[in-house]
Amino acid sequence: MFNKKSSHRSKFRPEYPADYQFDYKDVTTLGRFLSEGGKIVPARISKLSAYQQRAATKQIKKARHLALLPNGMQAYDLYPRPEMISPVPFSID
């Protein structure tokens, strides 16, 4: 009778298959699962399965430990901006 369109949304991302292995050296892929403040995005937003979310979290933490990704809120606040340099020249007396 009625062609009811399904409003069901797939929970998992189709671009990452179930057997996809996240790598700590691939910071561009891991950066997709970080918010602007540097927090790891939850699975309900990132659309990863529980297994993939744990694997991604583990690799993000490993990359942070090796300083491939900035660690902590303060690092993300200062990371994109250049360091402020005083415009006044200095002299040695």
PALORO-943928 format. One record per residue (C-alpha): residue in one letter; x, y, z; residue number from 1. Coordinates in steps of 0.05 Angstrom, whole numbers, plus 5000, padded with zeros to 4 digits. Layout:
BEGIN
+------+------+------+------+------+
| resn |    u |    v |    w | resi |
+------+------+------+------+------+
|    a |    X |    Y |    Z |  NUM |
...
+------+------+------+------+------+
***
This chain:
BEGIN
+------+------+------+------+------+
| resn |    u |    v |    w | resi |
+------+------+------+------+------+
|    m | 5000 | 5000 | 5000 |    1 |
|    f | 5046 | 5053 | 5025 |    2 |
|    n | 5119 | 5057 | 5006 |    3 |
|    k | 5145 | 5078 | 5073 |    4 |
|    k | 5216 | 5102 | 5067 |    5 |
|    s | 5260 | 5074 | 5122 |    6 |
|    s | 5290 | 5126 | 5167 |    7 |
|    h | 5338 | 5075 | 5196 |    8 |
|    r | 5410 | 5100 | 5194 |    9 |
|    s | 5468 | 5053 | 5191 |   10 |
|    k | 5508 | 5053 | 5256 |   11 |
|    f | 5576 | 5038 | 5225 |   12 |
|    r | 5618 | 5077 | 5176 |   13 |
|    p | 5620 | 5042 | 5108 |   14 |
|    e | 5690 | 5070 | 5093 |   15 |
|    y | 5722 | 5029 | 5149 |   16 |
|    p | 5709 | 4955 | 5140 |   17 |
|    a | 5704 | 4909 | 5201 |   18 |
|    d | 5775 | 4883 | 5191 |   19 |
|    y | 5807 | 4952 | 5183 |   20 |
|    q | 5870 | 4961 | 5225 |   21 |
|    f | 5883 | 5031 | 5252 |   22 |
|    d | 5956 | 5051 | 5253 |   23 |
|    y | 5987 | 5099 | 5303 |   24 |
|    k | 6033 | 5127 | 5247 |   25 |
|    d | 5973 | 5148 | 5205 |   26 |
|    v | 5956 | 5212 | 5243 |   27 |
|    t | 5910 | 5240 | 5189 |   28 |
|    t | 5862 | 5181 | 5197 |   29 |
|    l | 5867 | 5184 | 5273 |   30 |
|    g | 5857 | 5259 | 5272 |   31 |
|    r | 5787 | 5248 | 5243 |   32 |
|    f | 5767 | 5217 | 5309 |   33 |
|    l | 5790 | 5275 | 5352 |   34 |
|    s | 5747 | 5336 | 5368 |   35 |
|    e | 5773 | 5407 | 5362 |   36 |
|    g | 5792 | 5406 | 5435 |   37 |
|    g | 5833 | 5343 | 5427 |   38 |
|    k | 5784 | 5295 | 5459 |   39 |
|    i | 5769 | 5227 | 5429 |   40 |
|    v | 5701 | 5228 | 5395 |   41 |
|    p | 5652 | 5177 | 5423 |   42 |
|    a | 5629 | 5117 | 5382 |   43 |
|    r | 5558 | 5143 | 5375 |   44 |
|    i | 5585 | 5203 | 5338 |   45 |
|    s | 5644 | 5171 | 5301 |   46 |
|    k | 5599 | 5114 | 5278 |   47 |
|    l | 5651 | 5060 | 5292 |   48 |
|    s | 5636 | 4992 | 5322 |   49 |
|    a | 5656 | 4980 | 5394 |   50 |
|    y | 5716 | 4938 | 5371 |   51 |
|    q | 5739 | 4992 | 5322 |   52 |
|    q | 5729 | 5047 | 5374 |   53 |
|    r | 5774 | 5011 | 5424 |   54 |
|    a | 5826 | 4999 | 5370 |   55 |
|    a | 5824 | 5072 | 5347 |   56 |
|    t | 5829 | 5097 | 5419 |   57 |
|    k | 5888 | 5052 | 5433 |   58 |
|    q | 5925 | 5077 | 5371 |   59 |
|    i | 5908 | 5150 | 5387 |   60 |
|    k | 5938 | 5142 | 5456 |   61 |
|    k | 6000 | 5109 | 5427 |   62 |
|    a | 6008 | 5167 | 5377 |   63 |
|    r | 6000 | 5218 | 5433 |   64 |
|    h | 6052 | 5181 | 5475 |   65 |
|    l | 6101 | 5184 | 5417 |   66 |
|    a | 6084 | 5259 | 5405 |   67 |
|    l | 6055 | 5247 | 5336 |   68 |
|    l | 5990 | 5279 | 5361 |   69 |
|    p | 5985 | 5337 | 5410 |   70 |
|    n | 5968 | 5316 | 5480 |   71 |
|    g | 5920 | 5354 | 5524 |   72 |
|    m | 5874 | 5413 | 5519 |   73 |
|    q | 5929 | 5465 | 5525 |   74 |
|    a | 5967 | 5435 | 5467 |   75 |
|    y | 5906 | 5441 | 5422 |   76 |
|    d | 5894 | 5513 | 5445 |   77 |
|    l | 5965 | 5534 | 5426 |   78 |
|    y | 5979 | 5485 | 5368 |   79 |
|    p | 5952 | 5522 | 5307 |   80 |
|    r | 5974 | 5592 | 5328 |   81 |
|    p | 6044 | 5617 | 5318 |   82 |
|    e | 6085 | 5637 | 5379 |   83 |
|    m | 6079 | 5711 | 5396 |   84 |
|    i | 6143 | 5750 | 5386 |   85 |
|    s | 6152 | 5819 | 5415 |   86 |
|    p | 6156 | 5874 | 5361 |   87 |
|    v | 6203 | 5915 | 5405 |   88 |
|    p | 6276 | 5902 | 5387 |   89 |
|    f | 6321 | 5883 | 5444 |   90 |
|    s | 6392 | 5903 | 5458 |   91 |
|    i | 6447 | 5874 | 5500 |   92 |
|    d | 6477 | 5925 | 5548 |   93 |
+------+------+------+------+------+
***
